[in-house]
Amino acid sequence: MILSTEQLRKNLDEVIWNIEQARITVSEHHIVKLVIVTKYTETENIRTLYDLGQRAFGESRVQQLKERAEVLDDLPLEWHMIGRLQKNKINHLIDANPFLLHSLDSIELAEALHKRLEAKGRTMPALLQINAAREESKAGVAPEAAIDIYREIAERFDTIELKGVMTIGAHTDDQNEIRKSFETTRRIYETLQNDGATVCSMGMSGDYELAIKCGSNMVRIGSAIFNNE
């Protein structure tokens, strides 16, 4: 559905207001980056959001990210790959040249990505995905292994520029459980700041305010932006 400029402005303003209210509970100096997830929306809406000042957008499928980047290559957009990366899509992702890969979820994937990047003479910024809620349906490394895996990737694979960590909040209505998964990731992030980590990507449309209060400095929001109400 193509939304009017007025509707998108209203939704964007509301999300930014909520982000502001949440971030100042952490610190007036706490900065949060908004990545708008565009997998279910039309290209025209992305152009409108660009006109409204938004620059960072995320896709969960490599092919769609590549297609969107090509169609909108007249705009200086910042594309994030936020979905699970399959090894057979690595070359396509490298060609798409994302600003940031959020979903590096194993040593094995890091090794496969490194080999392709090395062959192409390229590098890629990435986040280590942590399965903080320990849910079988989610990808990511176990919290207790995250720090060691992060450091191993940084040491072994010089084509991967680790920038921090990402998690998806616990899939439950229990706010305490969601908070725990965010706080677990934040503690890991704080430790990894000594290793140069600067990004803690947590929070989506249903839980981004809580994620920010738990220390997130990057949120991935789709449905709250494209809501037509």
C-alpha positions as CSV (number, residue, x, y, z in Angstrom):
1,M,0.0,0.0,0.0
2,I,1.3,3.4,-0.9
3,L,0.8,5.8,2.0
4,S,0.4,9.5,1.8
5,T,3.2,11.8,2.8
6,E,1.0,13.0,5.7
7,Q,0.5,9.5,7.0
8,L,4.1,8.6,6.8
9,R,5.1,11.9,8.5
10,K,2.7,11.2,11.3
11,N,4.0,7.7,11.8
12,L,7.6,8.7,11.6
13,D,7.1,11.6,14.0
14,E,5.4,9.3,16.5
15,V,8.2,6.8,16.4
16,I,10.9,9.5,16.7
17,W,9.0,11.0,19.6
18,N,8.9,7.6,21.4
19,I,12.6,7.0,20.7
20,E,13.4,10.4,22.2
21,Q,11.3,9.8,25.3
22,A,13.0,6.4,25.8
23,R,16.6,7.5,25.1
24,I,16.5,10.4,27.6
25,T,15.7,7.9,30.4
26,V,19.1,6.5,29.7
27,S,21.0,9.7,29.2
28,E,20.6,13.0,27.4
29,H,23.8,12.0,25.5
30,H,22.4,8.6,24.5
31,I,22.0,8.5,20.7
32,V,19.7,6.0,19.0
33,K,19.8,5.3,15.2
34,L,16.5,4.4,13.5
35,V,16.6,1.7,10.7
36,I,13.3,1.5,8.9
37,V,12.5,-2.1,7.8
38,T,11.0,-2.0,4.3
39,K,10.3,-5.6,3.4
40,Y,6.6,-5.3,3.2
41,T,6.3,-1.8,1.7
42,E,6.4,-0.2,-1.7
43,T,9.4,1.7,-3.2
44,E,7.3,4.9,-3.3
45,N,7.0,4.9,0.5
46,I,10.8,4.7,0.8
47,R,11.2,7.7,-1.5
48,T,8.7,9.6,0.6
49,L,10.6,8.7,3.8
50,Y,13.8,9.9,2.2
51,D,12.1,13.2,1.5
52,L,11.1,13.3,5.2
53,G,14.7,12.9,6.2
54,Q,15.2,9.2,6.8
55,R,18.4,7.6,5.4
56,A,18.8,4.1,7.0
57,F,16.6,1.3,5.7
58,G,16.7,-2.5,6.3
59,E,15.8,-5.6,4.3
60,S,15.6,-9.2,5.5
61,R,16.2,-10.9,2.2
62,V,19.3,-10.4,0.1
63,Q,17.5,-10.4,-3.3
64,Q,15.1,-7.7,-2.2
65,L,17.9,-5.6,-0.7
66,K,19.8,-5.8,-4.0
67,E,16.8,-4.9,-6.1
68,R,15.8,-2.0,-3.8
69,A,19.3,-0.6,-3.8
70,E,19.4,-0.8,-7.6
71,V,15.9,0.8,-8.1
72,L,16.8,3.6,-5.6
73,D,20.4,4.1,-6.5
74,D,19.7,7.8,-7.3
75,L,19.2,8.3,-3.6
76,P,22.1,8.2,-1.0
77,L,20.5,5.5,1.1
78,E,22.1,3.4,3.8
79,W,21.0,-0.2,3.4
80,H,21.2,-2.7,6.3
81,M,20.8,-6.5,5.9
82,I,18.9,-7.5,8.9
83,G,17.6,-11.0,8.0
84,R,19.3,-14.4,8.3
85,L,22.0,-14.8,5.7
86,Q,22.2,-18.1,3.8
87,K,25.7,-19.1,2.6
88,N,24.4,-19.4,-1.0
89,K,23.4,-15.8,-0.9
90,I,26.8,-14.4,0.2
91,N,28.0,-13.4,-3.2
92,H,24.8,-11.5,-3.9
93,L,25.1,-9.7,-0.6
94,I,28.6,-8.6,-1.3
95,D,27.5,-7.3,-4.7
96,A,24.7,-5.4,-2.9
97,N,27.3,-3.8,-0.6
98,P,25.2,-3.1,2.5
99,F,26.2,-0.5,5.0
100,L,25.9,-3.1,7.8
101,L,25.1,-6.8,8.1
102,H,23.1,-7.4,11.4
103,S,22.9,-11.1,11.3
104,L,26.3,-12.7,11.5
105,D,25.2,-15.7,13.6
106,S,28.1,-18.2,13.7
107,I,31.8,-18.9,13.2
108,E,30.9,-21.0,10.2
109,L,29.0,-18.2,8.5
110,A,31.9,-15.8,9.3
111,E,34.4,-18.1,7.7
112,A,32.3,-18.5,4.5
113,L,31.7,-14.8,4.3
114,H,35.4,-14.1,4.8
115,K,36.5,-16.4,2.0
116,R,34.1,-14.7,-0.5
117,L,35.1,-11.2,0.7
118,E,38.8,-12.1,0.4
119,A,38.3,-13.4,-3.1
120,K,36.6,-10.2,-4.1
121,G,39.1,-8.0,-2.3
122,R,36.3,-6.5,-0.2
123,T,35.4,-6.0,3.5
124,M,32.0,-5.9,5.2
125,P,30.9,-4.2,8.5
126,A,28.8,-6.7,10.6
127,L,27.1,-7.3,13.9
128,L,27.3,-10.6,15.8
129,Q,23.8,-11.9,16.4
130,I,23.1,-13.1,19.9
131,N,20.2,-15.5,20.8
132,A,19.8,-13.8,24.1
133,A,16.4,-15.4,24.7
134,R,17.7,-18.9,23.9
135,E,14.8,-19.6,21.6
136,E,15.1,-22.5,19.1
137,S,13.3,-20.5,16.5
138,K,16.0,-17.8,16.5
139,A,19.4,-17.7,15.0
140,G,22.4,-16.4,16.9
141,V,25.2,-17.4,19.2
142,A,24.6,-18.4,22.9
143,P,25.1,-15.5,25.3
144,E,27.8,-17.3,27.3
145,A,29.8,-17.9,24.1
146,A,29.2,-14.5,22.5
147,I,32.3,-12.7,23.8
148,D,34.7,-15.4,22.8
149,I,33.1,-15.9,19.4
150,Y,33.2,-12.1,18.7
151,R,36.9,-12.0,19.5
152,E,37.6,-15.1,17.5
153,I,35.9,-13.6,14.4
154,A,37.8,-10.3,14.9
155,E,41.1,-12.1,15.2
156,R,40.7,-14.6,12.3
157,F,38.7,-12.8,9.7
158,D,40.2,-9.4,8.8
159,T,37.6,-8.8,6.0
160,I,34.8,-8.7,8.5
161,E,34.6,-5.4,10.4
162,L,32.8,-6.2,13.6
163,K,30.9,-3.1,14.9
164,G,28.9,-4.6,17.8
165,V,26.0,-6.9,18.5
166,M,22.4,-7.5,17.6
167,T,19.5,-9.4,19.2
168,I,15.8,-10.0,18.8
169,G,13.8,-9.7,22.0
170,A,12.2,-12.7,23.6
171,H,9.0,-13.8,21.7
172,T,6.6,-13.4,24.6
173,D,4.1,-11.0,26.1
174,D,6.1,-11.1,29.4
175,Q,7.8,-7.8,29.6
176,N,10.3,-9.1,32.2
177,E,11.4,-11.8,29.9
178,I,11.8,-9.4,27.0
179,R,13.8,-7.1,29.3
180,K,16.0,-9.9,30.4
181,S,17.0,-10.7,26.8
182,F,17.8,-7.1,26.1
183,E,19.8,-6.7,29.4
184,T,21.8,-9.9,28.6
185,T,22.8,-8.5,25.3
186,R,23.6,-5.0,26.7
187,R,26.0,-6.6,29.2
188,I,27.8,-8.4,26.5
189,Y,27.9,-5.2,24.4
190,E,29.4,-3.3,27.3
191,T,32.2,-5.8,27.7
192,L,32.9,-5.7,23.9
193,Q,33.2,-2.0,23.9
194,N,36.7,-2.7,25.1
195,D,37.1,-4.5,21.7
196,G,35.8,-1.5,19.7
197,A,32.1,-2.4,19.6
198,T,29.9,0.7,19.0
199,V,26.6,-0.7,18.0
200,C,24.0,-2.5,20.2
201,S,21.1,-3.2,17.8
202,M,18.0,-4.2,19.8
203,G,14.3,-3.5,19.4
204,M,11.6,-3.7,16.8
205,S,8.1,-2.2,16.4
206,G,6.6,-4.0,19.4
207,D,9.5,-3.5,21.9
208,Y,11.8,-0.7,20.8
209,E,11.1,1.6,23.6
210,L,11.9,-1.1,26.2
211,A,15.0,-2.0,24.2
212,I,16.3,1.6,24.2
213,K,15.7,1.8,28.0
214,C,17.9,-1.3,28.2
215,G,20.7,0.3,26.3
216,S,20.0,-0.2,22.6
217,N,21.5,2.4,20.3
218,M,20.0,1.1,17.1
219,V,16.4,0.0,16.5
220,R,14.8,-1.8,13.5
221,I,11.2,-0.6,12.9
222,G,8.8,-1.5,10.1
223,S,5.1,-2.0,11.0
224,A,4.9,1.1,13.3
225,I,6.1,3.2,10.3
226,F,3.8,1.7,7.7
227,N,0.7,1.6,9.9
228,N,-2.3,3.1,8.0
229,E,-4.3,4.2,11.0
